[in-house]
Amino acid sequence: MPKMKSKSAAKKRFTLTGTGKLKRKHAYHSHILTKKSTKRKRNLGYTTLVDKADVKAVKEMLQC
């Protein structure tokens, strides 16, 4: 049987940290930025961790 493929979309959006946590970027930072405050845009630029409720689903998509 061939190897299972991981989801290409998930590979582009999530990275695994050294301790096994999942890192992600914030949404709403690609367009219509003029109406958003500088503080909001700055905070959207940082990365954060995937919520624990979603970790299992994301790891299945990544096959890890």
mmCIF file as gemmi writes it, N, C-alpha and C atoms, coordinates in Angstrom:
data_model
loop_
_atom_site.group_PDB
_atom_site.id
_atom_site.type_symbol
_atom_site.label_atom_id
_atom_site.label_alt_id
_atom_site.label_comp_id
_atom_site.label_asym_id
_atom_site.label_entity_id
_atom_site.label_seq_id
_atom_site.pdbx_PDB_ins_code
_atom_site.Cartn_x
_atom_site.Cartn_y
_atom_site.Cartn_z
_atom_site.occupancy
_atom_site.B_iso_or_equiv
_atom_site.pdbx_formal_charge
_atom_site.auth_seq_id
_atom_site.auth_asym_id
_atom_site.pdbx_PDB_model_num
ATOM 1 N N . MET Axp A 1 ? 0.85 -1.19 0 1 0 ? 1 A 1
ATOM 2 C CA . MET Axp A 1 ? 0 0 0 1 0 ? 1 A 1
ATOM 3 C C . MET Axp A 1 ? 0.891 1.248 0 1 0 ? 1 A 1
ATOM 4 N N . PRO Axp A 2 ? 0.539 2.274 -0.783 1 0 ? 2 A 1
ATOM 5 C CA . PRO Axp A 2 ? 1.386 3.474 -0.843 1 0 ? 2 A 1
ATOM 6 C C . PRO Axp A 2 ? 1.288 4.297 0.447 1 0 ? 2 A 1
ATOM 7 N N . LYS Axp A 3 ? 2.252 5.179 0.6 1 0 ? 3 A 1
ATOM 8 C CA . LYS Axp A 3 ? 2.258 6.07 1.765 1 0 ? 3 A 1
ATOM 9 C C . LYS Axp A 3 ? 1.063 7.008 1.704 1 0 ? 3 A 1
ATOM 10 N N . MET Axp A 4 ? 0.577 7.405 2.874 1 0 ? 4 A 1
ATOM 11 C CA . MET Axp A 4 ? -0.501 8.393 2.946 1 0 ? 4 A 1
ATOM 12 C C . MET Axp A 4 ? 0.088 9.777 2.672 1 0 ? 4 A 1
ATOM 13 N N . LYS Axp A 5 ? -0.623 10.58 1.92 1 0 ? 5 A 1
ATOM 14 C CA . LYS Axp A 5 ? -0.162 11.937 1.644 1 0 ? 5 A 1
ATOM 15 C C . LYS Axp A 5 ? -0.736 12.896 2.686 1 0 ? 5 A 1
ATOM 16 N N . SER Axp A 6 ? 0.078 13.86 3.086 1 0 ? 6 A 1
ATOM 17 C CA . SER Axp A 6 ? -0.434 14.899 3.978 1 0 ? 6 A 1
ATOM 18 C C . SER Axp A 6 ? -1.084 15.983 3.118 1 0 ? 6 A 1
ATOM 19 N N . LYS Axp A 7 ? -1.98 16.759 3.735 1 0 ? 7 A 1
ATOM 20 C CA . LYS Axp A 7 ? -2.707 17.799 3.007 1 0 ? 7 A 1
ATOM 21 C C . LYS Axp A 7 ? -1.771 18.955 2.669 1 0 ? 7 A 1
ATOM 22 N N . SER Axp A 8 ? -1.707 19.301 1.397 1 0 ? 8 A 1
ATOM 23 C CA . SER Axp A 8 ? -0.801 20.362 0.96 1 0 ? 8 A 1
ATOM 24 C C . SER Axp A 8 ? -1.151 21.7 1.591 1 0 ? 8 A 1
ATOM 25 N N . ALA Axp A 9 ? -2.443 21.969 1.757 1 0 ? 9 A 1
ATOM 26 C CA . ALA Axp A 9 ? -2.871 23.237 2.362 1 0 ? 9 A 1
ATOM 27 C C . ALA Axp A 9 ? -2.388 23.337 3.801 1 0 ? 9 A 1
ATOM 28 N N . ALA Axp A 10 ? -2.44 22.226 4.527 1 0 ? 10 A 1
ATOM 29 C CA . ALA Axp A 10 ? -1.994 22.231 5.922 1 0 ? 10 A 1
ATOM 30 C C . ALA Axp A 10 ? -0.481 22.408 6.01 1 0 ? 10 A 1
ATOM 31 N N . LYS Axp A 11 ? 0.26 21.82 5.074 1 0 ? 11 A 1
ATOM 32 C CA . LYS Axp A 11 ? 1.716 21.967 5.068 1 0 ? 11 A 1
ATOM 33 C C . LYS Axp A 11 ? 2.11 23.428 4.918 1 0 ? 11 A 1
ATOM 34 N N . LYS Axp A 12 ? 1.321 24.179 4.139 1 0 ? 12 A 1
ATOM 35 C CA . LYS Axp A 12 ? 1.634 25.584 3.903 1 0 ? 12 A 1
ATOM 36 C C . LYS Axp A 12 ? 1.261 26.469 5.092 1 0 ? 12 A 1
ATOM 37 N N . ARG Axp A 13 ? 0.331 26.03 5.921 1 0 ? 13 A 1
ATOM 38 C CA . ARG Axp A 13 ? -0.218 26.888 6.97 1 0 ? 13 A 1
ATOM 39 C C . ARG Axp A 13 ? 0.285 26.607 8.381 1 0 ? 13 A 1
ATOM 40 N N . PHE Axp A 14 ? 0.749 25.396 8.652 1 0 ? 14 A 1
ATOM 41 C CA . PHE Axp A 14 ? 1.143 25.028 10.008 1 0 ? 14 A 1
ATOM 42 C C . PHE Axp A 14 ? 2.571 24.497 10.033 1 0 ? 14 A 1
ATOM 43 N N . THR Axp A 15 ? 3.271 24.788 11.133 1 0 ? 15 A 1
ATOM 44 C CA . THR Axp A 15 ? 4.604 24.225 11.328 1 0 ? 15 A 1
ATOM 45 C C . THR Axp A 15 ? 4.663 23.624 12.723 1 0 ? 15 A 1
ATOM 46 N N . LEU Axp A 16 ? 5.416 22.552 12.853 1 0 ? 16 A 1
ATOM 47 C CA . LEU Axp A 16 ? 5.588 21.877 14.126 1 0 ? 16 A 1
ATOM 48 C C . LEU Axp A 16 ? 6.79 22.48 14.838 1 0 ? 16 A 1
ATOM 49 N N . THR Axp A 17 ? 6.621 22.836 16.111 1 0 ? 17 A 1
ATOM 50 C CA . THR Axp A 17 ? 7.731 23.382 16.884 1 0 ? 17 A 1
ATOM 51 C C . THR Axp A 17 ? 8.586 22.242 17.413 1 0 ? 17 A 1
ATOM 52 N N . GLY Axp A 18 ? 9.687 22.574 18.022 1 0 ? 18 A 1
ATOM 53 C CA . GLY Axp A 18 ? 10.586 21.561 18.552 1 0 ? 18 A 1
ATOM 54 C C . GLY Axp A 18 ? 9.972 20.739 19.67 1 0 ? 18 A 1
ATOM 55 N N . THR Axp A 19 ? 9.032 21.327 20.402 1 0 ? 19 A 1
ATOM 56 C CA . THR Axp A 19 ? 8.392 20.614 21.513 1 0 ? 19 A 1
ATOM 57 C C . THR Axp A 19 ? 7.115 19.902 21.087 1 0 ? 19 A 1
ATOM 58 N N . GLY Axp A 20 ? 6.796 19.937 19.776 1 0 ? 20 A 1
ATOM 59 C CA . GLY Axp A 20 ? 5.634 19.212 19.271 1 0 ? 20 A 1
ATOM 60 C C . GLY Axp A 20 ? 4.357 20.017 19.196 1 0 ? 20 A 1
ATOM 61 N N . LYS Axp A 21 ? 4.429 21.302 19.494 1 0 ? 21 A 1
ATOM 62 C CA . LYS Axp A 21 ? 3.242 22.143 19.383 1 0 ? 21 A 1
ATOM 63 C C . LYS Axp A 21 ? 3.098 22.611 17.937 1 0 ? 21 A 1
ATOM 64 N N . LEU Axp A 22 ? 1.905 23.083 17.585 1 0 ? 22 A 1
ATOM 65 C CA . LEU Axp A 22 ? 1.645 23.545 16.225 1 0 ? 22 A 1
ATOM 66 C C . LEU Axp A 22 ? 1.565 25.066 16.186 1 0 ? 22 A 1
ATOM 67 N N . LYS Axp A 23 ? 2.324 25.647 15.269 1 0 ? 23 A 1
ATOM 68 C CA . LYS Axp A 23 ? 2.383 27.09 15.115 1 0 ? 23 A 1
ATOM 69 C C . LYS Axp A 23 ? 1.551 27.492 13.907 1 0 ? 23 A 1
ATOM 70 N N . ARG Axp A 24 ? 0.863 28.644 14.007 1 0 ? 24 A 1
ATOM 71 C CA . ARG Axp A 24 ? 0.043 29.135 12.907 1 0 ? 24 A 1
ATOM 72 C C . ARG Axp A 24 ? 0.13 30.652 12.836 1 0 ? 24 A 1
ATOM 73 N N . LYS Axp A 25 ? -0.325 31.197 11.716 1 0 ? 25 A 1
ATOM 74 C CA . LYS Axp A 25 ? -0.393 32.64 11.55 1 0 ? 25 A 1
ATOM 75 C C . LYS Axp A 25 ? -1.825 33.103 11.788 1 0 ? 25 A 1
ATOM 76 N N . HIS Axp A 26 ? -1.989 34.398 12.003 1 0 ? 26 A 1
ATOM 77 C CA . HIS Axp A 26 ? -3.318 34.962 12.174 1 0 ? 26 A 1
ATOM 78 C C . HIS Axp A 26 ? -3.962 35.232 10.82 1 0 ? 26 A 1
ATOM 79 N N . ALA Axp A 27 ? -5.275 35.211 10.799 1 0 ? 27 A 1
ATOM 80 C CA . ALA Axp A 27 ? -6.036 35.566 9.608 1 0 ? 27 A 1
ATOM 81 C C . ALA Axp A 27 ? -6.256 37.085 9.586 1 0 ? 27 A 1
ATOM 82 N N . TYR Axp A 28 ? -6.87 37.573 8.53 1 0 ? 28 A 1
ATOM 83 C CA . TYR Axp A 28 ? -7.262 38.992 8.378 1 0 ? 28 A 1
ATOM 84 C C . TYR Axp A 28 ? -6.074 39.941 8.292 1 0 ? 28 A 1
ATOM 85 N N . HIS Axp A 29 ? -4.974 39.498 7.692 1 0 ? 29 A 1
ATOM 86 C CA . HIS Axp A 29 ? -3.809 40.374 7.571 1 0 ? 29 A 1
ATOM 87 C C . HIS Axp A 29 ? -3.333 40.481 6.124 1 0 ? 29 A 1
ATOM 88 N N . SER Axp A 30 ? -4.225 40.204 5.174 1 0 ? 30 A 1
ATOM 89 C CA . SER Axp A 30 ? -3.779 40.199 3.785 1 0 ? 30 A 1
ATOM 90 C C . SER Axp A 30 ? -4.312 41.378 2.966 1 0 ? 30 A 1
ATOM 91 N N . HIS Axp A 31 ? -5.502 41.859 3.26 1 0 ? 31 A 1
ATOM 92 C CA . HIS Axp A 31 ? -6.033 42.988 2.492 1 0 ? 31 A 1
ATOM 93 C C . HIS Axp A 31 ? -7.04 43.752 3.351 1 0 ? 31 A 1
ATOM 94 N N . ILE Axp A 32 ? -7.506 44.891 2.822 1 0 ? 32 A 1
ATOM 95 C CA . ILE Axp A 32 ? -8.38 45.835 3.543 1 0 ? 32 A 1
ATOM 96 C C . ILE Axp A 32 ? -7.731 46.221 4.881 1 0 ? 32 A 1
ATOM 97 N N . LEU Axp A 33 ? -6.487 46.682 4.775 1 0 ? 33 A 1
ATOM 98 C CA . LEU Axp A 33 ? -5.731 46.996 5.985 1 0 ? 33 A 1
ATOM 99 C C . LEU Axp A 33 ? -5.88 48.453 6.415 1 0 ? 33 A 1
ATOM 100 N N . THR Axp A 34 ? -6.472 49.289 5.569 1 0 ? 34 A 1
ATOM 101 C CA . THR Axp A 34 ? -6.536 50.716 5.896 1 0 ? 34 A 1
ATOM 102 C C . THR Axp A 34 ? -7.477 50.989 7.064 1 0 ? 34 A 1
ATOM 103 N N . LYS Axp A 35 ? -8.517 50.212 7.197 1 0 ? 35 A 1
ATOM 104 C CA . LYS Axp A 35 ? -9.477 50.455 8.285 1 0 ? 35 A 1
ATOM 105 C C . LYS Axp A 35 ? -9.064 49.793 9.602 1 0 ? 35 A 1
ATOM 106 N N . LYS Axp A 36 ? -8.025 48.993 9.58 1 0 ? 36 A 1
ATOM 107 C CA . LYS Axp A 36 ? -7.565 48.32 10.8 1 0 ? 36 A 1
ATOM 108 C C . LYS Axp A 36 ? -6.507 49.171 11.483 1 0 ? 36 A 1
ATOM 109 N N . SER Axp A 37 ? -6.531 49.173 12.796 1 0 ? 37 A 1
ATOM 110 C CA . SER Axp A 37 ? -5.584 49.993 13.543 1 0 ? 37 A 1
ATOM 111 C C . SER Axp A 37 ? -4.176 49.403 13.438 1 0 ? 37 A 1
ATOM 112 N N . THR Axp A 38 ? -3.196 50.261 13.695 1 0 ? 38 A 1
ATOM 113 C CA . THR Axp A 38 ? -1.798 49.829 13.637 1 0 ? 38 A 1
ATOM 114 C C . THR Axp A 38 ? -1.535 48.727 14.647 1 0 ? 38 A 1
ATOM 115 N N . LYS Axp A 39 ? -2.101 48.859 15.82 1 0 ? 39 A 1
ATOM 116 C CA . LYS Axp A 39 ? -1.918 47.848 16.87 1 0 ? 39 A 1
ATOM 117 C C . LYS Axp A 39 ? -2.495 46.504 16.442 1 0 ? 39 A 1
ATOM 118 N N . ARG Axp A 40 ? -3.673 46.552 15.839 1 0 ? 40 A 1
ATOM 119 C CA . ARG Axp A 40 ? -4.322 45.311 15.389 1 0 ? 40 A 1
ATOM 120 C C . ARG Axp A 40 ? -3.498 44.638 14.298 1 0 ? 40 A 1
ATOM 121 N N . LYS Axp A 41 ? -3.022 45.434 13.34 1 0 ? 41 A 1
ATOM 122 C CA . LYS Axp A 41 ? -2.212 44.872 12.251 1 0 ? 41 A 1
ATOM 123 C C . LYS Axp A 41 ? -0.897 44.302 12.772 1 0 ? 41 A 1
ATOM 124 N N . ARG Axp A 42 ? -0.282 44.979 13.724 1 0 ? 42 A 1
ATOM 125 C CA . ARG Axp A 42 ? 0.967 44.503 14.304 1 0 ? 42 A 1
ATOM 126 C C . ARG Axp A 42 ? 0.761 43.165 15.012 1 0 ? 42 A 1
ATOM 127 N N . ASN Axp A 43 ? -0.302 43.042 15.775 1 0 ? 43 A 1
ATOM 128 C CA . ASN Axp A 43 ? -0.567 41.799 16.49 1 0 ? 43 A 1
ATOM 129 C C . ASN Axp A 43 ? -0.963 40.67 15.553 1 0 ? 43 A 1
ATOM 130 N N . LEU Axp A 44 ? -1.569 40.974 14.423 1 0 ? 44 A 1
ATOM 131 C CA . LEU Axp A 44 ? -1.903 39.941 13.442 1 0 ? 44 A 1
ATOM 132 C C . LEU Axp A 44 ? -0.653 39.413 12.748 1 0 ? 44 A 1
ATOM 133 N N . GLY Axp A 45 ? 0.426 40.17 12.784 1 0 ? 45 A 1
ATOM 134 C CA . GLY Axp A 45 ? 1.658 39.745 12.139 1 0 ? 45 A 1
ATOM 135 C C . GLY Axp A 45 ? 2.392 38.653 12.887 1 0 ? 45 A 1
ATOM 136 N N . TYR Axp A 46 ? 2.149 38.55 14.186 1 0 ? 46 A 1
ATOM 137 C CA . TYR Axp A 46 ? 2.845 37.555 14.998 1 0 ? 46 A 1
ATOM 138 C C . TYR Axp A 46 ? 2.221 36.174 14.824 1 0 ? 46 A 1
ATOM 139 N N . THR Axp A 47 ? 2.999 35.151 15.116 1 0 ? 47 A 1
ATOM 140 C CA . THR Axp A 47 ? 2.471 33.79 15.071 1 0 ? 47 A 1
ATOM 141 C C . THR Axp A 47 ? 1.93 33.414 16.442 1 0 ? 47 A 1
ATOM 142 N N . THR Axp A 48 ? 1.095 32.37 16.471 1 0 ? 48 A 1
ATOM 143 C CA . THR Axp A 48 ? 0.532 31.87 17.712 1 0 ? 48 A 1
ATOM 144 C C . THR Axp A 48 ? 0.409 30.367 17.601 1 0 ? 48 A 1
ATOM 145 N N . LEU Axp A 49 ? -0.061 29.731 18.658 1 0 ? 49 A 1
ATOM 146 C CA . LEU Axp A 49 ? -0.21 28.29 18.666 1 0 ? 49 A 1
ATOM 147 C C . LEU Axp A 49 ? -1.635 27.89 18.314 1 0 ? 49 A 1
ATOM 148 N N . VAL Axp A 50 ? -1.784 26.716 17.73 1 0 ? 50 A 1
ATOM 149 C CA . VAL Axp A 50 ? -3.1 26.178 17.405 1 0 ? 50 A 1
ATOM 150 C C . VAL Axp A 50 ? -3.796 25.814 18.706 1 0 ? 50 A 1
ATOM 151 N N . ASP Axp A 51 ? -5.102 26.104 18.804 1 0 ? 51 A 1
ATOM 152 C CA . ASP Axp A 51 ? -5.877 25.784 19.991 1 0 ? 51 A 1
ATOM 153 C C . ASP Axp A 51 ? -5.907 24.281 20.218 1 0 ? 51 A 1
ATOM 154 N N . LYS Axp A 52 ? -5.942 23.873 21.492 1 0 ? 52 A 1
ATOM 155 C CA . LYS Axp A 52 ? -5.858 22.441 21.801 1 0 ? 52 A 1
ATOM 156 C C . LYS Axp A 52 ? -7.054 21.655 21.255 1 0 ? 52 A 1
ATOM 157 N N . ALA Axp A 53 ? -8.19 22.322 21.027 1 0 ? 53 A 1
ATOM 158 C CA . ALA Axp A 53 ? -9.352 21.642 20.46 1 0 ? 53 A 1
ATOM 159 C C . ALA Axp A 53 ? -9.116 21.248 19.003 1 0 ? 53 A 1
ATOM 160 N N . ASP Axp A 54 ? -8.206 21.942 18.32 1 0 ? 54 A 1
ATOM 161 C CA . ASP Axp A 54 ? -7.956 21.696 16.903 1 0 ? 54 A 1
ATOM 162 C C . ASP Axp A 54 ? -6.674 20.922 16.627 1 0 ? 54 A 1
ATOM 163 N N . VAL Axp A 55 ? -5.881 20.674 17.638 1 0 ? 55 A 1
ATOM 164 C CA . VAL Axp A 55 ? -4.567 20.052 17.444 1 0 ? 55 A 1
ATOM 165 C C . VAL Axp A 55 ? -4.69 18.674 16.797 1 0 ? 55 A 1
ATOM 166 N N . LYS Axp A 56 ? -5.612 17.856 17.26 1 0 ? 56 A 1
ATOM 167 C CA . LYS Axp A 56 ? -5.75 16.498 16.737 1 0 ? 56 A 1
ATOM 168 C C . LYS Axp A 56 ? -6.06 16.52 15.238 1 0 ? 56 A 1
ATOM 169 N N . ALA Axp A 57 ? -6.994 17.37 14.823 1 0 ? 57 A 1
ATOM 170 C CA . ALA Axp A 57 ? -7.382 17.454 13.419 1 0 ? 57 A 1
ATOM 171 C C . ALA Axp A 57 ? -6.23 17.923 12.545 1 0 ? 57 A 1
ATOM 172 N N . VAL Axp A 58 ? -5.481 18.919 13.014 1 0 ? 58 A 1
ATOM 173 C CA . VAL Axp A 58 ? -4.375 19.451 12.24 1 0 ? 58 A 1
ATOM 174 C C . VAL Axp A 58 ? -3.256 18.419 12.12 1 0 ? 58 A 1
ATOM 175 N N . LYS Axp A 59 ? -2.976 17.693 13.193 1 0 ? 59 A 1
ATOM 176 C CA . LYS Axp A 59 ? -1.928 16.674 13.147 1 0 ? 59 A 1
ATOM 177 C C . LYS Axp A 59 ? -2.316 15.544 12.187 1 0 ? 59 A 1
ATOM 178 N N . GLU Axp A 60 ? -3.598 15.227 12.106 1 0 ? 60 A 1
ATOM 179 C CA . GLU Axp A 60 ? -4.047 14.215 11.143 1 0 ? 60 A 1
ATOM 180 C C . GLU Axp A 60 ? -3.83 14.702 9.708 1 0 ? 60 A 1
ATOM 181 N N . MET Axp A 61 ? -4.075 15.989 9.475 1 0 ? 61 A 1
ATOM 182 C CA . MET Axp A 61 ? -3.856 16.544 8.144 1 0 ? 61 A 1
ATOM 183 C C . MET Axp A 61 ? -2.377 16.526 7.767 1 0 ? 61 A 1
ATOM 184 N N . LEU Axp A 62 ? -1.519 16.712 8.778 1 0 ? 62 A 1
ATOM 185 C CA . LEU Axp A 62 ? -0.077 16.742 8.534 1 0 ? 62 A 1
ATOM 186 C C . LEU Axp A 62 ? 0.558 15.354 8.581 1 0 ? 62 A 1
ATOM 187 N N . GLN Axp A 63 ? -0.198 14.354 8.987 1 0 ? 63 A 1
ATOM 188 C CA . GLN Axp A 63 ? 0.306 12.973 9.093 1 0 ? 63 A 1
ATOM 189 C C . GLN Axp A 63 ? 1.491 12.892 10.039 1 0 ? 63 A 1
ATOM 190 N N . CYS Axp A 64 ? 1.397 13.565 11.214 1 0 ? 64 A 1
ATOM 191 C CA . CYS Axp A 64 ? 2.506 13.499 12.169 1 0 ? 64 A 1
ATOM 192 C C . CYS Axp A 64 ? 2.036 12.993 13.514 1 0 ? 64 A 1
